[in-house]
Amino acid sequence: MKYSRQRELILETIRQSPIHPTAEEIYSRAKEKMPSLSLGTVYRNLALLSELGMIGKLEASGDHSVHYDGRNDEHCHLVCTKCGSINDIELDTLPTIDSAVARKTGFIVTEHEIVLKGTCAACAAHAKSES
């Protein structure tokens, strides 16, 4: 892959984000540093970075926008079905799940894409206070 300042900025913007940003959020943040950046360039580079496995893509419940993840390590996502927030979580049980799958089916797990959907702590507390 040929080096591109725009691509490097987009990747850096995703990796420095504390949330899982959408293309529009990435564009807005990156444009502050590179005013000539276009939304089309952001979309093209996100597709390439995703295809190359340098970033992850996921969708929040009820949100039709794609969100991007700059982490390449093994982790899972918690998606709140109330507010749409997406949070990372590391689960030590993944090797146990892999072993169970292999034992029961002979299938060898090589990667994970686990998304757990439910209600985040903030939404649960808000719902409890309304009750």
Kinemage of the C-alpha trace (Angstrom):
@kinemage 1
@onewidth
@group {chain A} dominant
@subgroup {mainchain}
@vectorlist {calphas} color= white
{ca met a 1} P 0.000 0.000 0.000
{ca lys a 2} L 1.380 3.361 -1.034
{ca tyr a 3} L 1.854 5.952 1.736
{ca ser a 4} L -0.755 8.693 1.976
{ca arg a 5} L -0.777 11.603 4.460
{ca gln a 6} L -4.586 11.549 4.393
{ca arg a 7} L -4.731 7.823 5.181
{ca glu a 8} L -2.186 8.223 7.980
{ca leu a 9} L -4.243 11.060 9.509
{ca ile a 10} L -7.482 9.051 9.234
{ca leu a 11} L -5.870 6.024 10.903
{ca glu a 12} L -4.355 8.198 13.644
{ca thr a 13} L -7.731 9.877 14.216
{ca ile a 14} L -9.461 6.513 14.675
{ca arg a 15} L -6.762 5.118 16.957
{ca gln a 16} L -6.780 8.218 19.176
{ca ser a 17} L -10.552 8.298 19.500
{ca pro a 18} L -11.968 7.225 22.887
{ca ile a 19} L -15.194 6.190 21.114
{ca his a 20} L -15.928 4.132 18.020
{ca pro a 21} L -16.421 7.030 15.582
{ca thr a 22} L -18.485 7.136 12.405
{ca ala a 23} L -17.005 8.257 9.082
{ca glu a 24} L -18.542 11.686 9.594
{ca glu a 25} L -16.995 12.014 13.065
{ca ile a 26} L -13.606 10.931 11.718
{ca tyr a 27} L -13.952 13.450 8.882
{ca ser a 28} L -14.852 16.263 11.264
{ca arg a 29} L -11.868 15.605 13.558
{ca ala a 30} L -9.357 14.991 10.780
{ca lys a 31} L -10.484 18.062 8.813
{ca glu a 32} L -9.351 20.246 11.739
{ca lys a 33} L -5.775 19.120 11.027
{ca met a 34} L -6.098 18.906 7.244
{ca pro a 35} L -8.699 21.383 5.913
{ca ser a 36} L -8.330 20.123 2.329
{ca leu a 37} L -9.535 16.622 3.310
{ca ser a 38} L -12.767 15.509 1.617
{ca leu a 39} L -15.457 13.199 2.973
{ca gly a 40} L -15.030 10.984 -0.101
{ca thr a 41} L -11.342 10.531 0.731
{ca val a 42} L -12.291 9.517 4.262
{ca tyr a 43} L -14.795 6.920 3.005
{ca arg a 44} L -12.364 5.468 0.447
{ca asn a 45} L -9.579 5.187 3.012
{ca leu a 46} L -11.863 3.680 5.646
{ca ala a 47} L -12.873 0.994 3.136
{ca leu a 48} L -9.227 0.266 2.327
{ca leu a 49} L -8.066 0.251 5.956
{ca ser a 50} L -10.941 -2.055 6.865
{ca glu a 51} L -10.257 -4.372 3.933
{ca leu a 52} L -6.592 -4.601 4.977
{ca gly a 53} L -7.609 -5.454 8.552
{ca met a 54} L -6.001 -2.330 10.009
{ca ile a 55} L -9.297 -1.149 11.521
{ca gly a 56} L -12.565 -2.805 12.460
{ca lys a 57} L -16.121 -1.964 11.384
{ca leu a 58} L -19.269 -2.427 13.439
{ca glu a 59} L -22.840 -1.185 13.700
{ca ala a 60} L -24.630 -0.037 16.824
{ca ser a 61} L -28.152 -1.237 17.464
{ca gly a 62} L -30.753 1.076 15.920
{ca asp a 63} L -28.015 3.173 14.324
{ca his a 64} L -27.550 2.714 10.603
{ca ser a 65} L -24.089 4.312 10.669
{ca val a 66} L -20.985 2.185 10.543
{ca his a 67} L -18.581 2.777 13.428
{ca tyr a 68} L -14.841 2.186 13.231
{ca asp a 69} L -12.466 0.625 15.731
{ca gly a 70} L -8.745 1.346 15.730
{ca arg a 71} L -7.880 -1.534 18.022
{ca asn a 72} L -6.475 -4.658 16.382
{ca asp a 73} L -6.126 -6.720 19.537
{ca glu a 74} L -8.578 -9.409 20.646
{ca his a 75} L -11.505 -7.735 22.353
{ca cys a 76} L -15.279 -7.747 22.293
{ca his a 77} L -17.847 -4.962 22.046
{ca leu a 78} L -20.706 -4.012 24.324
{ca val a 79} L -23.458 -2.227 22.384
{ca cys a 80} L -26.178 -0.423 24.325
{ca thr a 81} L -29.551 -0.909 22.638
{ca lys a 82} L -30.871 2.218 24.398
{ca cys a 83} L -28.286 4.936 23.649
{ca gly a 84} L -26.187 3.208 20.965
{ca ser a 85} L -22.902 3.519 22.853
{ca ile a 86} L -20.174 1.028 21.962
{ca asn a 87} L -17.574 0.016 24.527
{ca asp a 88} L -14.646 -2.377 24.421
{ca ile a 89} L -14.209 -5.269 26.828
{ca glu a 90} L -11.512 -7.905 27.093
{ca leu a 91} L -12.784 -11.361 27.969
{ca asp a 92} L -10.385 -13.955 29.356
{ca thr a 93} L -12.892 -16.646 28.406
{ca leu a 94} L -12.187 -16.545 24.658
{ca pro a 95} L -9.636 -19.410 24.780
{ca thr a 96} L -12.188 -21.480 26.736
{ca ile a 97} L -14.836 -20.793 24.084
{ca asp a 98} L -12.353 -21.703 21.319
{ca ser a 99} L -11.531 -25.006 23.037
{ca ala a 100} L -15.211 -25.836 23.552
{ca val a 101} L -15.998 -25.138 19.893
{ca ala a 102} L -13.070 -27.288 18.727
{ca arg a 103} L -13.999 -30.122 21.098
{ca lys a 104} L -17.663 -30.168 20.079
{ca thr a 105} L -17.344 -29.530 16.346
{ca gly a 106} L -13.714 -29.866 15.266
{ca phe a 107} L -13.868 -26.242 14.087
{ca ile a 108} L -10.677 -24.257 14.724
{ca val a 109} L -11.416 -20.647 15.713
{ca thr a 110} L -8.874 -18.202 14.292
{ca glu a 111} L -10.495 -14.895 15.194
{ca his a 112} L -13.431 -13.417 17.094
{ca glu a 113} L -16.077 -10.805 16.383
{ca ile a 114} L -18.193 -10.900 19.497
{ca val a 115} L -20.786 -8.176 20.035
{ca leu a 116} L -22.832 -8.269 23.211
{ca lys a 117} L -26.014 -6.187 23.122
{ca gly a 118} L -27.914 -4.921 26.122
{ca thr a 119} L -28.251 -1.882 28.357
{ca cys a 120} L -25.226 0.140 29.491
{ca ala a 121} L -24.778 1.112 33.142
{ca ala a 122} L -25.773 4.751 32.490
{ca cys a 123} L -29.021 3.809 30.728
{ca ala a 124} L -29.837 1.199 33.389
{ca ala a 125} L -29.293 3.762 36.148
{ca his a 126} L -31.426 6.305 34.284
{ca ala a 127} L -34.237 3.767 33.835
{ca lys a 128} L -34.014 2.800 37.517
{ca ser a 129} L -34.253 6.459 38.619
{ca glu a 130} L -37.381 6.940 36.476
{ca ser a 131} L -39.098 3.953 38.115
